[in-house]
Amino acid sequence: MRKPRDYDSELKALDDKAKLLKERRLHQLGELVVATGADVLPVEQLAGILLAAVESSETAAKEGWRKRGAAFFQGSRKARRSGRQDTRDAASGDGDAQSALRQDRAQ
């Protein structure tokens, strides 16, 4: 005869794993903010930039941001520079997150 499954302990283990994954994700997001230098921005401004990026419907700008992010994660300075140029080309003239971030860094 089979041993009955302990559903309660399995559910608890899954819940613990989900909590651990959520904590890891939050930690990684914090590390990303620091690694990009966005930790120097006021919290309200950072939130506004992120909201503008989420709400943006411009596919060209989003593609530029994606390329820049991919270049950032590749870690190459040259790739980061070219990613910045691609993003500027794709997002030129828009009033969303990328422009706001560039204006703040210039000040």
C-alpha positions in Angstrom: 0.0 0.0 0.0 1.2 3.5 -0.8 2.1 6.1 1.7 -0.5 8.9 1.7 0.8 12.3 0.4 1.2 15.1 2.9 -0.5 17.9 1.0 -0.1 20.3 3.8 3.7 20.0 3.9 3.9 20.1 0.1 1.8 23.3 0.0 3.9 24.9 2.7 7.1 24.0 0.8 5.7 25.6 -2.3 4.6 28.7 -0.4 8.1 29.0 1.1 9.7 28.6 -2.3 7.4 31.3 -3.8 8.3 33.7 -0.9 12.0 33.0 -1.5 11.6 33.7 -5.2 9.7 36.9 -4.6 12.4 38.1 -2.1 15.1 37.2 -4.6 13.3 39.2 -7.3 12.9 42.2 -5.1 16.6 42.0 -4.2 17.7 41.8 -7.8 15.5 44.8 -8.7 17.2 46.8 -6.0 20.6 45.7 -7.3 19.5 46.8 -10.8 18.5 50.2 -9.6 21.9 50.6 -7.9 23.9 49.2 -10.9 22.2 51.6 -13.3 22.9 54.6 -11.1 19.1 55.2 -10.7 19.5 55.2 -6.9 20.6 58.8 -7.0 17.2 59.9 -8.4 14.5 60.9 -6.0 12.0 58.0 -5.4 9.1 60.0 -6.9 11.1 60.7 -10.0 12.2 57.1 -10.4 8.6 56.0 -10.0 7.4 58.5 -12.6 10.0 57.3 -15.1 9.0 53.7 -14.6 5.4 54.5 -14.9 6.0 56.4 -18.1 7.9 53.5 -19.5 5.1 51.0 -18.6 2.5 53.3 -20.1 4.4 54.1 -23.3 2.9 52.7 -26.5 5.8 53.7 -28.7 7.2 50.5 -30.0 10.3 52.2 -31.4 11.2 53.7 -28.0 10.6 50.4 -26.3 12.8 48.6 -28.7 15.5 51.2 -28.1 15.2 50.6 -24.3 15.3 46.9 -24.8 18.5 47.1 -26.9 20.1 49.4 -24.3 19.2 47.0 -21.5 20.6 44.1 -23.4 23.8 46.0 -23.9 23.9 46.9 -20.2 23.7 43.3 -19.2 26.3 42.2 -21.7 28.6 44.5 -19.7 30.6 45.9 -22.5 31.3 49.6 -22.3 31.3 49.8 -26.1 28.0 48.1 -26.2 26.6 50.4 -23.6 27.6 53.4 -25.6 26.1 52.1 -28.8 23.0 51.1 -26.9 22.7 54.7 -25.6 23.0 56.0 -29.2 20.3 53.5 -30.4 18.0 54.6 -27.7 18.5 58.3 -28.4 17.8 57.7 -32.1 14.7 55.7 -31.3 13.3 58.0 -28.6 14.3 61.4 -30.1 11.6 63.9 -29.6 9.4 61.8 -27.2 8.6 63.2 -23.8 8.7 60.0 -21.8 11.0 58.2 -19.4 14.2 58.3 -21.5 14.0 62.1 -22.0 13.3 62.7 -18.4 16.2 60.6 -17.3 18.6 62.4 -19.7 17.4 65.8 -18.5 18.0 64.9 -14.9 21.5 63.6 -15.5 22.3 66.8 -17.3 21.3 69.0 -14.3 
